[in-house]
Amino acid sequence: MKFKMTTEEKNWVLYDVGNSAFVLLVSIIIPIYFNYLAEKAGLSSVDYLAFWGYTASLVTIIVAFLGPVLGTLADTKDYKKPLFTMMLLIGCIGCFLLGFINYWFVFLIVFLIAKIGFSGSLIFYDSMLIDVTTPKRVDHVSSQGYAWGYIGSCVPFVICLGLVLGASKIGLSMEMSMIISFAIIALWWFCLTLPLLKTYKQKYYVERQPKAISNSFKRLGTTLKNIRKEKKIFLFLLAFFFYIDGVYTIIDMATAYGTALGFESTSLLLALLLTQIVAFPFAILFGRLATKYNTSKLIVICILAYLGISIFAIFLTKQWQFWVLAVLVGMFQGGIQSLSRSYFTKIISLEKSGEYFGLMDVCGKGASFLGTTVVGVLSQTTGQINLSLGALSIFFMLGIVFFRMSEKREG
């Protein structure tokens, strides 16, 4: 079946292309630059990995408090776009400022703010999906978002990669190349969001009421009180918490992991760039498969694949194995993310999309609190870096169990 996307759908997809450049920055370049700053300050590789994990965990805690409230508030008529814009600006400005910081601790604080803006924007962005497309097209459009995000974000990333790796050859210091790189990513992210801001209309909403903020707390309280009665949604969120926690921990920690194992930085960057390229066709493939096969079965296949990836990470000692890991992650990364997003839109109330996606974000998106903490603590207490990432296999096993339980419940 051939799909031709509408203007609204294309503009929604463009935001994925824009923000995915920041994801690449966080996953690949920022950890290496932070390692550079940390080494200058005398931090060990174990402490470097741990502090990076703790910062990612702190982002999660903050978003866990803000996400559901902002998501519930965004369900109010005409609130979603302004709140989305606010988080976008926090993320872009924070990203731009990162290039001007030379001390590792201050760098982590500004990174924390930028990541909060990024994660917050995704709550509203994901809930916009139901406003820009139809239930029959949601799997396809969601997959297109991730697919074009993966491949499109490679454009500014390759430019930044060239600046970072070739800085000395073109007469730039490491610091100056990073200033330019962060500026490019921030500008790319902001500019590709403008079409969405121009055309987006909130179709599903709760009518405005006096004291919108206090009412959003009341609605959130009611939802939290009743969600355990909505067994299918509750069990899915529980499953999602575990399996996507593992997925995002691998994404957040991959470069830091390879760097801590002593792998060459250039090879790590190219391997993770390969992940983006591989993810493009496979994300589209999973979107097409969803038109022929049950979405839930495809999600289970992706979780099982990640279970195998986490076990493989335990035995990873050579650089070529990291390349294999990068390809495997690329094959299933887009599928598990896009199908989880579109599957969730099918089991929730459309008028409360922001509220529910706020809860979903707590459980997963950019919220690898438990996973990053486990990696940080295990790497410091045992000194076994491989074991810390391999422990994520438990998360994927729990994810499968709860997802299967959710599937047995009627929506």
MARRO-674367 format. One record per residue (C-alpha): x, y negated, z negated; residue number from 0. Coordinates in nm, 4 decimals, decimal comma, always signed. Layout:
<pamars>
+----------+----------+----------+-----+
!     east !    north !       up ! num !
+----------+----------+----------+-----+
!        X !        Y !        Z ! NUM !
...
+----------+----------+----------+-----+
</pamars>
This chain:
<pamars>
+----------+----------+----------+-----+
!     east !    north !       up ! num !
+----------+----------+----------+-----+
!  +0,0000 !  +0,0000 !  +0,0000 !   0 !
!  +0,1386 !  -0,3405 !  +0,1022 !   1 !
!  +0,1001 !  -0,6409 !  -0,1268 !   2 !
!  +0,1261 !  -1,0046 !  -0,0283 !   3 !
!  +0,1733 !  -1,2216 !  -0,3324 !   4 !
!  -0,0269 !  -1,5395 !  -0,3836 !   5 !
!  +0,1401 !  -1,8767 !  -0,4503 !   6 !
!  +0,0565 !  -1,8475 !  -0,8206 !   7 !
!  +0,2096 !  -1,5001 !  -0,8379 !   8 !
!  +0,5250 !  -1,6120 !  -0,6535 !   9 !
!  +0,5728 !  -1,9094 !  -0,8850 !  10 !
!  +0,5272 !  -1,6854 !  -1,1875 !  11 !
!  +0,7928 !  -1,4493 !  -1,0479 !  12 !
!  +1,0293 !  -1,7441 !  -0,9948 !  13 !
!  +1,0454 !  -1,8024 !  -1,3697 !  14 !
!  +1,1843 !  -1,4498 !  -1,4052 !  15 !
!  +1,4505 !  -1,5437 !  -1,1499 !  16 !
!  +1,5321 !  -1,8557 !  -1,3505 !  17 !
!  +1,5413 !  -1,7161 !  -1,7039 !  18 !
!  +1,7164 !  -1,3941 !  -1,5973 !  19 !
!  +2,0269 !  -1,6006 !  -1,5232 !  20 !
!  +2,0347 !  -1,6837 !  -1,8954 !  21 !
!  +1,9879 !  -1,3131 !  -1,9767 !  22 !
!  +2,2955 !  -1,2319 !  -1,7669 !  23 !
!  +2,4846 !  -1,5098 !  -1,9395 !  24 !
!  +2,3904 !  -1,3693 !  -2,2821 !  25 !
!  +2,4628 !  -1,0110 !  -2,1822 !  26 !
!  +2,7934 !  -1,0619 !  -2,0025 !  27 !
!  +2,9694 !  -1,3987 !  -2,0182 !  28 !
!  +2,8725 !  -1,5333 !  -2,3623 !  29 !
!  +2,9994 !  -1,2253 !  -2,5563 !  30 !
!  +3,3338 !  -1,2468 !  -2,3764 !  31 !
!  +3,3632 !  -1,6201 !  -2,4440 !  32 !
!  +3,2590 !  -1,5672 !  -2,8061 !  33 !
!  +3,5279 !  -1,2989 !  -2,8317 !  34 !
!  +3,7761 !  -1,5550 !  -2,6980 !  35 !
!  +3,6693 !  -1,8086 !  -2,9634 !  36 !
!  +3,6648 !  -1,5424 !  -3,2362 !  37 !
!  +4,0171 !  -1,4222 !  -3,1520 !  38 !
!  +4,1420 !  -1,7810 !  -3,1657 !  39 !
!  +3,9970 !  -1,8006 !  -3,5183 !  40 !
!  +4,1555 !  -1,4666 !  -3,6211 !  41 !
!  +3,8435 !  -1,2438 !  -3,6331 !  42 !
!  +3,8927 !  -0,8691 !  -3,5796 !  43 !
!  +3,7098 !  -0,6804 !  -3,3021 !  44 !
!  +3,4892 !  -0,5034 !  -3,5589 !  45 !
!  +3,3893 !  -0,8327 !  -3,7255 !  46 !
!  +3,3339 !  -0,9917 !  -3,3845 !  47 !
!  +3,0889 !  -0,7169 !  -3,2864 !  48 !
!  +2,9150 !  -0,7320 !  -3,6252 !  49 !
!  +2,8676 !  -1,1130 !  -3,6246 !  50 !
!  +2,7328 !  -1,0943 !  -3,2714 !  51 !
!  +2,4832 !  -0,8277 !  -3,3808 !  52 !
!  +2,3819 !  -1,0222 !  -3,6913 !  53 !
!  +2,3142 !  -1,3347 !  -3,4857 !  54 !
!  +2,0915 !  -1,1404 !  -3,2458 !  55 !
!  +1,9083 !  -1,0001 !  -3,5487 !  56 !
!  +1,8569 !  -1,3461 !  -3,6979 !  57 !
!  +1,6996 !  -1,4637 !  -3,3715 !  58 !
!  +1,4533 !  -1,1789 !  -3,4069 !  59 !
!  +1,3583 !  -1,2683 !  -3,7623 !  60 !
!  +1,2878 !  -1,6309 !  -3,6680 !  61 !
!  +1,0889 !  -1,5354 !  -3,3570 !  62 !
!  +0,9021 !  -1,2762 !  -3,5651 !  63 !
!  +0,7674 !  -1,5597 !  -3,7813 !  64 !
!  +0,7091 !  -1,8118 !  -3,5028 !  65 !
!  +0,5962 !  -1,5821 !  -3,2203 !  66 !
!  +0,2537 !  -1,4648 !  -3,3370 !  67 !
!  +0,1545 !  -1,8112 !  -3,4599 !  68 !
!  +0,2653 !  -1,9866 !  -3,1407 !  69 !
!  +0,1073 !  -1,7120 !  -2,9311 !  70 !
!  -0,2243 !  -1,7477 !  -3,1136 !  71 !
!  -0,2126 !  -2,1266 !  -3,0795 !  72 !
!  -0,1377 !  -2,0880 !  -2,7065 !  73 !
!  -0,4701 !  -1,9066 !  -2,6556 !  74 !
!  -0,6439 !  -2,2383 !  -2,7228 !  75 !
!  -0,7587 !  -2,4079 !  -2,4028 !  76 !
!  -0,4792 !  -2,6064 !  -2,2287 !  77 !
!  -0,2215 !  -2,5306 !  -2,5008 !  78 !
!  -0,0232 !  -2,2561 !  -2,3299 !  79 !
!  +0,1615 !  -2,4669 !  -2,0719 !  80 !
!  +0,2784 !  -2,7425 !  -2,3165 !  81 !
!  +0,4053 !  -2,4835 !  -2,5655 !  82 !
!  +0,5798 !  -2,2939 !  -2,2874 !  83 !
!  +0,7430 !  -2,6179 !  -2,1694 !  84 !
!  +0,8638 !  -2,6986 !  -2,5210 !  85 !
!  +1,0378 !  -2,3621 !  -2,5613 !  86 !
!  +1,1814 !  -2,3885 !  -2,2092 !  87 !
!  +1,3448 !  -2,7234 !  -2,2930 !  88 !
!  +1,4875 !  -2,5893 !  -2,6212 !  89 !
!  +1,6417 !  -2,2984 !  -2,4312 !  90 !
!  +1,7803 !  -2,5023 !  -2,1406 !  91 !
!  +1,9245 !  -2,7819 !  -2,3542 !  92 !
!  +2,0789 !  -2,5294 !  -2,5940 !  93 !
!  +2,2317 !  -2,3412 !  -2,3012 !  94 !
!  +2,3819 !  -2,6633 !  -2,1634 !  95 !
!  +2,5333 !  -2,7617 !  -2,4993 !  96 !
!  +2,7042 !  -2,4235 !  -2,5505 !  97 !
!  +2,9805 !  -2,5179 !  -2,3079 !  98 !
!  +3,0963 !  -2,8068 !  -2,5264 !  99 !
!  +3,1532 !  -2,6028 !  -2,8447 ! 100 !
!  +3,4954 !  -2,4608 !  -2,9308 ! 101 !
!  +3,4439 !  -2,3225 !  -3,2826 ! 102 !
!  +3,2936 !  -1,9725 !  -3,3095 ! 103 !
!  +3,0542 !  -2,0394 !  -3,5991 ! 104 !
!  +2,9014 !  -2,3549 !  -3,4473 ! 105 !
!  +2,8811 !  -2,1698 !  -3,1157 ! 106 !
!  +2,6701 !  -1,8993 !  -3,2814 ! 107 !
!  +2,4336 !  -2,1589 !  -3,4315 ! 108 !
!  +2,3688 !  -2,3318 !  -3,0969 ! 109 !
!  +2,3379 !  -1,9926 !  -2,9275 ! 110 !
!  +2,0796 !  -1,9009 !  -3,1917 ! 111 !
!  +1,8718 !  -2,2098 !  -3,1043 ! 112 !
!  +1,8974 !  -2,1476 !  -2,7279 ! 113 !
!  +1,7986 !  -1,7813 !  -2,7700 ! 114 !
!  +1,4966 !  -1,8824 !  -2,9803 ! 115 !
!  +1,3852 !  -2,1138 !  -2,6998 ! 116 !
!  +1,4340 !  -1,8354 !  -2,4460 ! 117 !
!  +1,2518 !  -1,5718 !  -2,6531 ! 118 !
!  +0,9700 !  -1,8132 !  -2,7357 ! 119 !
!  +0,9157 !  -1,9026 !  -2,3706 ! 120 !
!  +0,8748 !  -1,5341 !  -2,2859 ! 121 !
!  +0,5759 !  -1,5010 !  -2,5215 ! 122 !
!  +0,3850 !  -1,7580 !  -2,3157 ! 123 !
!  +0,5280 !  -1,6430 !  -1,9840 ! 124 !
!  +0,4232 !  -1,2813 !  -2,0351 ! 125 !
!  +0,0728 !  -1,3844 !  -2,1428 ! 126 !
!  +0,0460 !  -1,5990 !  -1,8253 ! 127 !
!  +0,0501 !  -1,2789 !  -1,6194 ! 128 !
!  -0,3235 !  -1,2216 !  -1,6664 ! 129 !
!  -0,3944 !  -1,5777 !  -1,5453 ! 130 !
!  -0,1971 !  -1,5522 !  -1,2197 ! 131 !
!  -0,3053 !  -1,2083 !  -1,0957 ! 132 !
!  -0,5771 !  -0,9400 !  -1,1185 ! 133 !
!  -0,5871 !  -0,6113 !  -1,3154 ! 134 !
!  -0,5356 !  -0,4086 !  -0,9972 ! 135 !
!  -0,2232 !  -0,6033 !  -0,9024 ! 136 !
!  -0,0731 !  -0,6455 !  -1,2491 ! 137 !
!  +0,1722 !  -0,3497 !  -1,2328 ! 138 !
!  +0,3030 !  -0,4636 !  -0,8965 ! 139 !
!  +0,3394 !  -0,8321 !  -0,9888 ! 140 !
!  +0,5040 !  -0,7497 !  -1,3227 ! 141 !
!  +0,7575 !  -0,5257 !  -1,1444 ! 142 !
!  +0,8237 !  -0,7938 !  -0,8821 ! 143 !
!  +0,9038 !  -1,0379 !  -1,1611 ! 144 !
!  +1,1732 !  -0,8168 !  -1,3087 ! 145 !
!  +1,3029 !  -0,7057 !  -0,9674 ! 146 !
!  +1,3566 !  -1,0552 !  -0,8269 ! 147 !
!  +1,4791 !  -1,1692 !  -1,1665 ! 148 !
!  +1,7573 !  -0,9110 !  -1,1501 ! 149 !
!  +1,8733 !  -0,9863 !  -0,7982 ! 150 !
!  +1,8030 !  -1,3614 !  -0,7963 ! 151 !
!  +1,9939 !  -1,4248 !  -1,1158 ! 152 !
!  +2,3053 !  -1,2807 !  -0,9500 ! 153 !
!  +2,3368 !  -1,5988 !  -0,7385 ! 154 !
!  +2,4333 !  -1,8411 !  -1,0192 ! 155 !
!  +2,6033 !  -1,5614 !  -1,2094 ! 156 !
!  +2,8461 !  -1,4835 !  -0,9251 ! 157 !
!  +2,9330 !  -1,8541 !  -0,9040 ! 158 !
!  +2,9924 !  -1,8682 !  -1,2796 ! 159 !
!  +3,1874 !  -1,5432 !  -1,2712 ! 160 !
!  +3,4144 !  -1,6854 !  -1,0030 ! 161 !
!  +3,4738 !  -1,9968 !  -1,2128 ! 162 !
!  +3,5527 !  -1,7984 !  -1,5285 ! 163 !
!  +3,7784 !  -1,5369 !  -1,3659 ! 164 !
!  +3,9485 !  -1,7784 !  -1,1287 ! 165 !
!  +3,9750 !  -2,0758 !  -1,3631 ! 166 !
!  +4,3552 !  -2,0813 !  -1,3728 ! 167 !
!  +4,3845 !  -2,0502 !  -0,9945 ! 168 !
!  +4,1710 !  -2,3578 !  -0,9337 ! 169 !
!  +4,3299 !  -2,5581 !  -1,2129 ! 170 !
!  +4,0558 !  -2,5257 !  -1,4750 ! 171 !
!  +4,0928 !  -2,4336 !  -1,8393 ! 172 !
!  +3,8749 !  -2,1593 !  -1,9879 ! 173 !
!  +3,6801 !  -2,4263 !  -2,1789 ! 174 !
!  +3,6121 !  -2,6390 !  -1,8694 ! 175 !
!  +3,5033 !  -2,3374 !  -1,6624 ! 176 !
!  +3,2554 !  -2,2484 !  -1,9392 ! 177 !
!  +3,1173 !  -2,6040 !  -1,9531 ! 178 !
!  +3,0460 !  -2,5904 !  -1,5790 ! 179 !
!  +2,9038 !  -2,2360 !  -1,6013 ! 180 !
!  +2,6618 !  -2,3161 !  -1,8838 ! 181 !
!  +2,5477 !  -2,6301 !  -1,6975 ! 182 !
!  +2,4817 !  -2,4300 !  -1,3780 ! 183 !
!  +2,2732 !  -2,1701 !  -1,5634 ! 184 !
!  +2,0715 !  -2,4338 !  -1,7532 ! 185 !
!  +1,9959 !  -2,6239 !  -1,4311 ! 186 !
!  +1,9056 !  -2,3049 !  -1,2409 ! 187 !
!  +1,6716 !  -2,1940 !  -1,5210 ! 188 !
!  +1,4963 !  -2,5328 !  -1,5439 ! 189 !
!  +1,4593 !  -2,5988 !  -1,1692 ! 190 !
!  +1,3125 !  -2,2560 !  -1,0911 ! 191 !
!  +1,0494 !  -2,3111 !  -1,3594 ! 192 !
!  +0,9117 !  -2,6280 !  -1,1987 ! 193 !
!  +0,6898 !  -2,4468 !  -0,9397 ! 194 !
!  +0,5195 !  -2,2495 !  -1,2194 ! 195 !
!  +0,4609 !  -2,5650 !  -1,4241 ! 196 !
!  +0,3069 !  -2,7276 !  -1,1161 ! 197 !
!  +0,0552 !  -2,4545 !  -1,0254 ! 198 !
!  -0,0230 !  -2,2668 !  -1,3484 ! 199 !
!  -0,3822 !  -2,2838 !  -1,4769 ! 200 !
!  -0,4947 !  -2,1135 !  -1,7978 ! 201 !
!  -0,8007 !  -1,9026 !  -1,7025 ! 202 !
!  -0,8496 !  -1,7048 !  -2,0231 ! 203 !
!  -0,8645 !  -1,9007 !  -2,3465 ! 204 !
!  -1,0375 !  -1,9799 !  -2,6732 ! 205 !
!  -1,2233 !  -2,3123 !  -2,6745 ! 206 !
!  -1,0598 !  -2,6009 !  -2,8571 ! 207 !
!  -1,1666 !  -2,6478 !  -3,2160 ! 208 !
!  -1,0819 !  -2,9019 !  -3,4867 ! 209 !
!  -0,7667 !  -2,8114 !  -3,6797 ! 210 !
!  -0,6302 !  -2,5942 !  -3,3989 ! 211 !
!  -0,3159 !  -2,4996 !  -3,5925 ! 212 !
!  -0,4960 !  -2,3857 !  -3,9090 ! 213 !
!  -0,7535 !  -2,2020 !  -3,6969 ! 214 !
!  -0,4736 !  -2,0220 !  -3,5118 ! 215 !
!  -0,3502 !  -1,8916 !  -3,8486 ! 216 !
!  -0,7019 !  -1,7713 !  -3,9308 ! 217 !
!  -0,7391 !  -1,5938 !  -3,5942 ! 218 !
!  -0,3971 !  -1,4352 !  -3,6364 ! 219 !
!  -0,4904 !  -1,3192 !  -3,9869 ! 220 !
!  -0,8099 !  -1,1615 !  -3,8557 ! 221 !
!  -0,6227 !  -0,9865 !  -3,5752 ! 222 !
!  -0,3559 !  -0,8526 !  -3,8119 ! 223 !
!  -0,6286 !  -0,7303 !  -4,0461 ! 224 !
!  -0,8155 !  -0,5534 !  -3,7651 ! 225 !
!  -0,5273 !  -0,4280 !  -3,5510 ! 226 !
!  -0,4872 !  -0,1075 !  -3,7508 ! 227 !
!  -0,8481 !  -0,0308 !  -3,6600 ! 228 !
!  -0,7561 !  -0,0717 !  -3,2924 ! 229 !
!  -0,5543 !  +0,2477 !  -3,3012 ! 230 !
!  -0,4471 !  +0,2492 !  -2,9360 ! 231 !
!  -0,2981 !  -0,1016 !  -2,9536 ! 232 !
!  -0,1483 !  -0,0442 !  -3,2989 ! 233 !
!  +0,0234 !  +0,2818 !  -3,2025 ! 234 !
!  +0,1473 !  +0,1374 !  -2,8722 ! 235 !
!  +0,3032 !  -0,1604 !  -3,0521 ! 236 !
!  +0,4655 !  +0,0785 !  -3,2981 ! 237 !
!  +0,6054 !  +0,2852 !  -3,0103 ! 238 !
!  +0,7119 !  -0,0283 !  -2,8255 ! 239 !
!  +0,8908 !  -0,1547 !  -3,1361 ! 240 !
!  +1,1182 !  +0,1488 !  -3,1394 ! 241 !
!  +1,1864 !  +0,2177 !  -2,7729 ! 242 !
!  +1,2215 !  -0,1406 !  -2,6499 ! 243 !
!  +1,4299 !  -0,2192 !  -2,9580 ! 244 !
!  +1,6777 !  +0,0387 !  -2,8295 ! 245 !
!  +1,6597 !  -0,0964 !  -2,4732 ! 246 !
!  +1,7280 !  -0,4560 !  -2,5741 ! 247 !
!  +2,0017 !  -0,3585 !  -2,8159 ! 248 !
!  +2,1831 !  -0,1874 !  -2,5284 ! 249 !
!  +2,1339 !  -0,4992 !  -2,3110 ! 250 !
!  +2,2444 !  -0,7396 !  -2,5858 ! 251 !
!  +2,5407 !  -0,5358 !  -2,7042 ! 252 !
!  +2,6734 !  -0,3763 !  -2,3817 ! 253 !
!  +2,9492 !  -0,6245 !  -2,3071 ! 254 !
!  +3,0414 !  -0,6643 !  -2,6747 ! 255 !
!  +3,0527 !  -0,2839 !  -2,6973 ! 256 !
!  +3,2835 !  -0,2459 !  -2,3979 ! 257 !
!  +3,5048 !  -0,5311 !  -2,5167 ! 258 !
!  +3,5358 !  -0,3776 !  -2,8645 ! 259 !
!  +3,6397 !  -0,0474 !  -2,7031 ! 260 !
!  +3,9212 !  -0,2353 !  -2,5308 ! 261 !
!  +3,7921 !  -0,2191 !  -2,1719 ! 262 !
!  +3,9139 !  -0,4770 !  -1,9196 ! 263 !
!  +3,6869 !  -0,7842 !  -1,9136 ! 264 !
!  +3,6794 !  -0,8172 !  -1,5338 ! 265 !
!  +3,5706 !  -0,4568 !  -1,4904 ! 266 !
!  +3,2980 !  -0,5004 !  -1,7539 ! 267 !
!  +3,1603 !  -0,8042 !  -1,5754 ! 268 !
!  +3,1501 !  -0,6282 !  -1,2388 ! 269 !
!  +2,9926 !  -0,3145 !  -1,3887 ! 270 !
!  +2,7118 !  -0,5147 !  -1,5473 ! 271 !
!  +2,6638 !  -0,7099 !  -1,2253 ! 272 !
!  +2,6149 !  -0,3705 !  -1,0614 ! 273 !
!  +2,3408 !  -0,3031 !  -1,3183 ! 274 !
!  +2,1483 !  -0,6050 !  -1,1866 ! 275 !
!  +2,1870 !  -0,4949 !  -0,8251 ! 276 !
!  +2,0763 !  -0,1370 !  -0,8987 ! 277 !
!  +1,7835 !  -0,2638 !  -1,1088 ! 278 !
!  +1,6340 !  -0,4607 !  -0,8170 ! 279 !
!  +1,5188 !  -0,1709 !  -0,5937 ! 280 !
!  +1,4339 !  +0,0528 !  -0,8893 ! 281 !
!  +1,2076 !  -0,2102 !  -1,0483 ! 282 !
!  +1,0177 !  -0,2394 !  -0,7186 ! 283 !
!  +1,0096 !  +0,1417 !  -0,6920 ! 284 !
!  +0,8474 !  +0,1767 !  -1,0336 ! 285 !
!  +0,5923 !  -0,0890 !  -0,9381 ! 286 !
!  +0,4958 !  +0,1123 !  -0,6302 ! 287 !
!  +0,4930 !  +0,4399 !  -0,8227 ! 288 !
!  +0,2464 !  +0,2815 !  -1,0660 ! 289 !
!  -0,0070 !  +0,2539 !  -0,7805 ! 290 !
!  +0,0076 !  +0,6328 !  -0,7322 ! 291 !
!  +0,0826 !  +0,7723 !  -1,0777 ! 292 !
!  -0,0337 !  +0,7067 !  -1,4322 ! 293 !
!  +0,1594 !  +0,4133 !  -1,5805 ! 294 !
!  +0,1909 !  +0,5847 !  -1,9182 ! 295 !
!  +0,3676 !  +0,8867 !  -1,7639 ! 296 !
!  +0,6184 !  +0,6587 !  -1,5925 ! 297 !
!  +0,6874 !  +0,4822 !  -1,9242 ! 298 !
!  +0,7592 !  +0,8178 !  -2,0911 ! 299 !
!  +1,0044 !  +0,9078 !  -1,8115 ! 300 !
!  +1,1879 !  +0,5780 !  -1,8706 ! 301 !
!  +1,2052 !  +0,6353 !  -2,2472 ! 302 !
!  +1,3477 !  +0,9846 !  -2,1928 ! 303 !
!  +1,6072 !  +0,8391 !  -1,9558 ! 304 !
!  +1,7164 !  +0,5884 !  -2,2200 ! 305 !
!  +1,7356 !  +0,8661 !  -2,4761 ! 306 !
!  +1,9888 !  +1,0350 !  -2,2474 ! 307 !
!  +2,1770 !  +0,7067 !  -2,1976 ! 308 !
!  +2,2135 !  +0,6507 !  -2,5738 ! 309 !
!  +2,3487 !  +1,0038 !  -2,6222 ! 310 !
!  +2,5906 !  +0,9551 !  -2,3315 ! 311 !
!  +2,7200 !  +0,6374 !  -2,5037 ! 312 !
!  +2,8468 !  +0,8458 !  -2,7961 ! 313 !
!  +3,1029 !  +1,0145 !  -2,5713 ! 314 !
!  +3,2009 !  +0,7012 !  -2,3787 ! 315 !
!  +3,5783 !  +0,6506 !  -2,3991 ! 316 !
!  +3,6880 !  +0,5674 !  -2,0432 ! 317 !
!  +3,6139 !  +0,2674 !  -1,8278 ! 318 !
!  +3,4673 !  +0,4697 !  -1,5388 ! 319 !
!  +3,2110 !  +0,6083 !  -1,7848 ! 320 !
!  +3,1009 !  +0,2516 !  -1,8568 ! 321 !
!  +3,0325 !  +0,2127 !  -1,4834 ! 322 !
!  +2,8160 !  +0,5259 !  -1,4910 ! 323 !
!  +2,6337 !  +0,3849 !  -1,7933 ! 324 !
!  +2,5765 !  +0,0564 !  -1,6065 ! 325 !
!  +2,4157 !  +0,2371 !  -1,3096 ! 326 !
!  +2,1916 !  +0,4510 !  -1,5319 ! 327 !
!  +2,0710 !  +0,1475 !  -1,7254 ! 328 !
!  +1,9967 !  -0,0338 !  -1,3987 ! 329 !
!  +1,7840 !  +0,2541 !  -1,2727 ! 330 !
!  +1,5392 !  +0,2424 !  -1,5630 ! 331 !
!  +1,5723 !  -0,1046 !  -1,7134 ! 332 !
!  +1,3210 !  -0,2767 !  -1,4841 ! 333 !
!  +1,0718 !  +0,0092 !  -1,4973 ! 334 !
!  +1,0459 !  +0,0295 !  -1,8749 ! 335 !
!  +1,0206 !  -0,3491 !  -1,9142 ! 336 !
!  +0,7730 !  -0,4273 !  -1,6357 ! 337 !
!  +0,5440 !  -0,1283 !  -1,6909 ! 338 !
!  +0,5284 !  -0,1899 !  -2,0667 ! 339 !
!  +0,4248 !  -0,5499 !  -1,9987 ! 340 !
!  +0,1578 !  -0,4615 !  -1,7427 ! 341 !
!  +0,0331 !  -0,1627 !  -1,9468 ! 342 !
!  -0,0216 !  -0,3912 !  -2,2468 ! 343 !
!  -0,2374 !  -0,6332 !  -2,0445 ! 344 !
!  -0,4731 !  -0,3413 !  -1,9731 ! 345 !
!  -0,5414 !  -0,2540 !  -2,3373 ! 346 !
!  -0,5817 !  -0,6005 !  -2,4949 ! 347 !
!  -0,8492 !  -0,8707 !  -2,4956 ! 348 !
!  -0,7650 !  -1,1175 !  -2,2169 ! 349 !
!  -0,8831 !  -1,4219 !  -2,4164 ! 350 !
!  -0,6281 !  -1,3341 !  -2,6866 ! 351 !
!  -0,3379 !  -1,2634 !  -2,4532 ! 352 !
!  -0,1051 !  -1,5179 !  -2,6166 ! 353 !
!  -0,1847 !  -1,3864 !  -2,9612 ! 354 !
!  -0,1235 !  -1,0238 !  -2,8632 ! 355 !
!  +0,1903 !  -1,1011 !  -2,6635 ! 356 !
!  +0,3172 !  -1,2910 !  -2,9671 ! 357 !
!  +0,2797 !  -0,9683 !  -3,1651 ! 358 !
!  +0,4374 !  -0,7710 !  -2,8815 ! 359 !
!  +0,7345 !  -1,0062 !  -2,8803 ! 360 !
!  +0,7874 !  -0,9420 !  -3,2514 ! 361 !
!  +0,8016 !  -0,5723 !  -3,1731 ! 362 !
!  +1,0397 !  -0,5997 !  -2,8852 ! 363 !
!  +1,1150 !  -0,8705 !  -2,6329 ! 364 !
!  +1,4428 !  -1,0238 !  -2,7298 ! 365 !
!  +1,3708 !  -0,8823 !  -3,0769 ! 366 !
!  +1,6251 !  -0,6076 !  -3,1252 ! 367 !
!  +1,6523 !  -0,6821 !  -3,4971 ! 368 !
!  +1,6741 !  -0,3268 !  -3,6242 ! 369 !
!  +1,8913 !  -0,2024 !  -3,3387 ! 370 !
!  +2,1488 !  -0,4822 !  -3,3500 ! 371 !
!  +2,1623 !  -0,4598 !  -3,7294 ! 372 !
!  +2,2192 !  -0,0832 !  -3,7150 ! 373 !
!  +2,4985 !  -0,1314 !  -3,4587 ! 374 !
!  +2,6588 !  -0,4057 !  -3,6670 ! 375 !
!  +2,6403 !  -0,2202 !  -4,0002 ! 376 !
!  +2,7513 !  +0,1192 !  -3,8630 ! 377 !
!  +3,0432 !  -0,0303 !  -3,6706 ! 378 !
!  +3,1675 !  -0,2087 !  -3,9841 ! 379 !
!  +3,1074 !  +0,0696 !  -4,2378 ! 380 !
!  +3,2267 !  +0,3655 !  -4,0285 ! 381 !
!  +3,4653 !  +0,1994 !  -3,7854 ! 382 !
!  +3,3108 !  +0,4270 !  -3,5186 ! 383 !
!  +3,1850 !  +0,1974 !  -3,2433 ! 384 !
!  +3,0537 !  +0,4850 !  -3,0269 ! 385 !
!  +2,8490 !  +0,6289 !  -3,3114 ! 386 !
!  +2,6793 !  +0,2930 !  -3,3751 ! 387 !
!  +2,5321 !  +0,2746 !  -3,0228 ! 388 !
!  +2,4555 !  +0,6478 !  -3,0133 ! 389 !
!  +2,2360 !  +0,6044 !  -3,3230 ! 390 !
!  +1,9828 !  +0,4303 !  -3,0976 ! 391 !
!  +1,8745 !  +0,7751 !  -2,9729 ! 392 !
!  +1,6605 !  +0,8009 !  -3,2872 ! 393 !
!  +1,4723 !  +0,4877 !  -3,1790 ! 394 !
!  +1,3832 !  +0,6400 !  -2,8422 ! 395 !
!  +1,2657 !  +0,9663 !  -2,9987 ! 396 !
!  +1,0345 !  +0,7766 !  -3,2335 ! 397 !
!  +0,9130 !  +0,5683 !  -2,9399 ! 398 !
!  +0,8066 !  +0,8789 !  -2,7478 ! 399 !
!  +0,6253 !  +1,0241 !  -3,0498 ! 400 !
!  +0,4196 !  +0,7094 !  -3,1189 ! 401 !
!  +0,3519 !  +0,6439 !  -2,7502 ! 402 !
!  +0,2086 !  +0,9918 !  -2,7062 ! 403 !
!  -0,0068 !  +0,9358 !  -3,0123 ! 404 !
!  -0,1309 !  +0,6094 !  -2,8616 ! 405 !
!  -0,2214 !  +0,7828 !  -2,5365 ! 406 !
!  -0,4495 !  +1,0243 !  -2,7227 ! 407 !
!  -0,6580 !  +0,7317 !  -2,8481 ! 408 !
!  -0,9305 !  +0,5773 !  -2,6399 ! 409 !
!  -0,8930 !  +0,2096 !  -2,5543 ! 410 !
+----------+----------+----------+-----+
</pamars>
